[in-house]
Amino acid sequence: MNRFSIIIPTWNNLEYLRLCVSSILKNSYFKNQIIVYVNEGSDGTLEWVKEQTEVEFIHSAKNEGICVAVNSSREKVQAKYMVYMNDDMYVCRNWDLELFKKIEEIGHDGFMLSSTLIEPHPVNNPNYVSIVRNFGDNVSNFREEELLASVDRIYKADWSGASWPPSVVSTRLWDVVGGYSIEFSPGMYSDPDFSMKLWRYGVRIFMGVGKSKVYHFQSKSTGKVKKNNGNEMFLIKWGISARAFYKYHLRMAREYEGALVKTKGVPFFVSFGNLMKRIYRSIRYKAVI
């Protein structure tokens, strides 16, 4: 029986996809279902996945983006828990075991969990959470054995604000809130939008698991996509910026202290600023339409 169903959207990124799938098969504790959504696949990806006995796949002739890819992959999901993962990630030993330990501790499915990313370069974002250690920033200079030999000594406490991949929710919860919102296609800001839908449903456990580590090559997938203006879309849809949602609701980047039962309200000046931006951008969009 599969413990997790892992969904990996990919778009002509074969060398990273191969490494990602290889790491799942090599470093996972459990038997997991692997589902790859192949966007286009003109670089040999389609031929490769057809040859993989451990991989199920869906293929689209053009790039449909992350939202469509993950939603479409739902039909193949067999496990109780779904993992959304980028194709430019490499999972470290027992990454899935550490996630499942937290699930058992929680005792119900009202949660969203994320693995902790190890990345070669820092990100200039106060809400961002990762461990900066450079084991290579592409497949050709990736020092896999060095990473695996070092990873157990790299410490990160559990953190608050889980929202991005590798992310885990129950399949039931995914269905209840309707998966990813396709208006955010191809996918920029679909992560905070999904988290907000969980928040509105009543989920209050958004935990990054420090012991579940995944190496991320950084933007080898999303870096080549023509992006939607997800920041403005999120603000107009929810009346709050994604940054404010992360900071004041999910308390992202803080050490995890438990379910977010008591949250501080968004400061008035932030709420007022978001309201003004929302009104201005809504008027501007109507004028364009």
N, C-alpha and C positions, 0 to 999 in steps of 0.2 A: 504493500500500500504506500502510495506517495505521501510524504509528510507535507511538502509544499508544491504548489504549481508555480513555476517560475516563468514569467512572461518577459521576453526580450524583443523589443522592436529593433529592427536594423535596416539601414539604408546604405547599400554598397560600402560596407565596412568590414569586409571578410576577414582580414588579418586580426582585427580586434575581436570579432565575433568568435572566431576559432579559439582564441586564447580564453575568452570569457567562458565558453562552453567547456573547454578543457579543464579550467579551474573548478567549475562546478562538479564535474565528474571526479576530479582528483581530490578535492579538498572538502567536500561535503560529508557530514556525518550520516545523514539520512539518504535514502533513495528519494529523489525528487523528480517531479515531472518537469521537463523543459519544453517550452513552447516558444518558437521563434516566429515573429511576424516579419516576413521578407518584403520590404518595400523595394520594388523594381528588381534588385538582385542581378544587375547586368555585369557585375564584377566577378561573377562565379559563385556568388552566395547561394543562388537557387540550386545550382548543380551540387554544391557542397552539402546543403541540408538534406537533399534527397538521398544522399549516401549515408546519412547518420542514423543509425538504428536507435540511438538514445534521444533523438530530437523529433518532436512533432512540429509542423509548420503550417502557416497560412501564407499565401503569396498574393500580392497585388501588383499589377503591371506598372503602376506609378507610385510615387511617394505619397502615402495617405496621411503621414504624420503620426505622432505618438498617441493622440486621443483615440483615433479610429483604430490604430493598431492594437492598443491594449483592450479596448472594448470588444473588438472583433475576436480577440483571442479567448475571451471569456467562454465561448462555446466549447472549447476544448478542455477547460479546467476540470480536474478530477478531485483535487485535494480540498480539504477544509479551509486551507489558508493560501492566499495568493501573494506572490512576491512580484513586484515590478522592478526590473533591473535594466540598466543601460548596457549596451553592447561593448562599451569601452571600460568595463569593470572586470576586476580579477578578484574572486572571492578567496579569502584566506582560510586556513584550517578551522573546521568546526564552526564556521560562521552561522550555519543553520541551527546547530545544537544550542548555541548561546541564545538565539532568538526564541527557540522553542522552550528553553528553560524559563524565560520571562513570561511566555504565554501561559505556562503551567502555574507560575507564581500568581499571575493576575487572576486566573480562574474563570474568566468570562471573555467574550469576544468584543467588548466595547473598548477597543484600543486601535492605535496605529503605532507601529514600531518601525524604526529604521536602523540599518547597520551603520557603523561609524566609518566614514571614508578616511583613507590615507591618501594624500595627494602630494604631488611633487612640488607644487607652487602655492603660495598663500593667495587668498582671495580677499579683496578689499571690500568687505561687507560685514558690519558689526553683528548681523544676525546669522552669519554663516558658521557652520560647525564642521571642522575636519582636523585631522592630524597631519601636519606638514612634515613629510619625510620623503626625500627624493630617491626613489629606486628606479628612476627612468621615466621619461614622459612620452615614450612611444614604444611600439613593439620591439623595434630593433635594438634599443638601448635598455630594455627592461631587465633588471637584475632580480629575476624570480627567486633564485635560491637564497640570495641575500635577504630579500623580503621575508621569506618563510623562516629563515633562521633567526630573524630579528623580531618578528611580529609579537611573540609572546612577551617580550620585554617592553613593548610600546603600550603605555597605559593611558586609558581615557575613562573617566568616570561616566556613568550613565548621564545623559543630558536631556533636557526638556526641549520639545518643539519638533519632534519627528515629522517630516513632511515630504521629503524627497527620496528618490531611490538610492539604494535598495530599500523598498518600503513594503511592509507586510500588513494586510488586513484580512479578516475572515471573508470567505466567499459570500457568506450571508450578508455581511455588512456592505460589501461592494454592491450587491444587488439592491439592497434597501435604498442606498443613496444614488444609485444609477450610474456608477462608474465615473469615467472622466467626461467632462462637458465638452462636446465637440465644437462649441462656439470658440473654444480656445485653440482650435487646430491652427497650425500643426502641433502646438503643445506648450508654448511659453506661458507660464503662470497657471498651467493646468494642475500643478502640484498644490499650491496654496488654495486653489479653488476646490479641489477635492477635499483638502483638510477642512476648509470652511463648511463644506456640506456635512462632513462628519461632525463638526462642532455643532452645527445647527440641529443635527439629529440627537445630540446629547453626549457624544464621545468626549471624554475628558482626560484620557490617557494618551499622550503623544510622547513616546519615549524613544530616545536614541540609545541603543545598547552598546556600551563601551567595549565589551568583549567580542562583539560580532564585527569583525573588521573586513573591509573590502577596499582594495586598491583601485584608484580611479585615475585614469590617464588625463582627464579634464578636457571636456568639450571636443572629443574626437567624433562625436555623433552630432550634437546640437550645433556645433560650430559652423557646420556647412549648410544649415537649414535657413531658409528665408523666414524670419521670425514674425509672428503676429505681435501686435502691441498689447501684450497681456497685462502689463501694469495698469494701463488706463481701463482695459476691459474689466479687470478685477475691481477697481475702484468704482466704476459705474454700476456694476452688478451688485456689489455688497455694501457700498457706502463707506468703505474703509480701505486704506491702502494695504497691500500685502505686507509691507514692512511693519505697519502698525499692528496688523493682525498677528504677525509672528512675534513681535516684541511684547505686546500687552496682553494678548490672549494665550498664545502658546508658550510664552516666555522662552523663546528659542535661545540657545547657547548657554543657558544657565544650567547648573548642576541639577539633575532630576531630584525632586523632593516629593513626588507622589502625584496623584490625580489632581487636575487643575480645578478643584472644587470651588476654591475661593480665589477669584482673579481680581486684580486691581482694574478699575475702570480706565478707559483711555482718557488721558488728560484733555481738558476742554480745548486747549489751543490746538491739539492734534485733531480732535473731532471736528472742530470748526474749520480748520484748514482742509481736511478731507471733504467736508461738505461743500466748500467753495470750489474746490477742484472738480468735484463731481458735477456740480451745476454748470460750471464753465464748459467742461468737456462734453456733457450731454447736449448743451446748446450747440456747440461746435459740430458735433456729429450729426445733429438734426439738420444743421445748415448745409453740411456736405451732402447728406442724403437728399 
